Amino acid sequence: MSLILPNLPRVPLIQTPTPLVPISGLAAAIGLDELMVKREDLSGFAMGGNKPRQLEVIMADALATGADTLIATAAAQSNFCQATAAAAAHLGLDCVLLLRGRPDAIVQGNLLLDHIFGAALEFLDTRDPYDRAIPVRLSEIADSVQARGGQPYIIHLPGRTGALAAAAATGQASELHEQFIAGDGPPDVLYLAAGSGLTAAGLILGFKHLNIPTRVVGVSVQQAELFLKPLIVDRANAAAALLGIDTRIDEQDFDIVDDFIGAGYGIPSPASLDAISTAGRHGALLVDPSYSGKALAGLIAHRRLGRLTNHTRVTFVHTGGTATLFAHADVVARHLAAKRAGGA
Ligand SMILES: Cc1ncc(COP(=O)(O)O)c(C=O)c1O
């Protein structure tokens, strides 16, 4: 199936290919003739959405080093950390998560899953994923694992693991390539949420390598376009080197939009809450307020603003995030109640 990934070892975690399906009710609600949804949310491993696909390659790398303890870091409601904890449980490894947030964070959503998967949790009171204290603390944790005779493996996306994760995401491009051929051909545009940008990096690289003309639009959920675009180029090209392919991408190959972040990363925006209700009511899709909901909000707004016409053939990558819906249950419920009261 995959035209790119065979060059890298993988530990199988997910069910592939993830489905690519038309969702006509949602298309009509948005004002599109056609909307295809790539169901990465149905990747089939521990509610992890797009993350276990990245972890398949990262886990192979970890096991090759003889690791017995995974150390990962991200926000307290991180899907990535949750999926890492699940991968550790699946492979019989220990897992330590360094979570950005406060230890009194409510144990719901992904944080609840972290507990269920048996990860050891540590908190760092910062909102900045590039906070210098993070790599320092990660090495201290690794030192303490080594001191007790363990073999740590640090999963920190700015490092080698970022290139591995982007390389892993090219597998999704290969699947889409085959699904487009089996269907009506490549769409005009593809929308997805961009956090670290690694999923986008892998897709953009894969599309270029496979000559898929579809324009990728990454909807940033955290960083400004000026910051994220070069990062995606770097990660994609590091992934290309790892994969041993000659294709390289540049900033002209894709779009990043950064006007749907709202008040900040992980904070539900009114538009993402609207997207949650539209996706649920018209597509039976569960998008979340931090990632897939903000990406869908971007797509809906672009249609409303005329950047897309009803004839534009659109694919939306549903990257998952289902568990975080429950961490924001009160905000989502209030929004739905207000809509009902307003007759919307
Ligand atoms: C649900 C969900 N969607 C999208 C993303 C963004 O993926 P990436 O970090 O590869 O840009 C994430 C990352 O955490 C996520 O959890």
The ligand as a Gaussian input file, in Angstrom:
#p B3LYP/6-31G(d) Opt

LIG

0 1
 C       -6.390000      15.847000      17.413000
 C       -5.172000      16.426000      16.808000
 N       -5.265000      16.951000      15.579000
 C       -4.202000      17.513000      14.975000
 C       -2.985000      17.592000      15.615000
 C       -1.871000      18.276000      14.930000
 O       -0.921000      17.376000      14.478000
 P        0.565000      17.895000      14.314000
 O        1.097000      18.154000      15.700000
 O        1.241000      16.771000      13.630000
 O        0.515000      19.159000      13.531000
 C       -2.839000      17.062000      16.897000
 C       -1.556000      17.173000      17.617000
 O       -1.471000      17.070000      18.798000
 C       -3.955000      16.475000      17.501000
 O       -3.870000      15.965000      18.737000

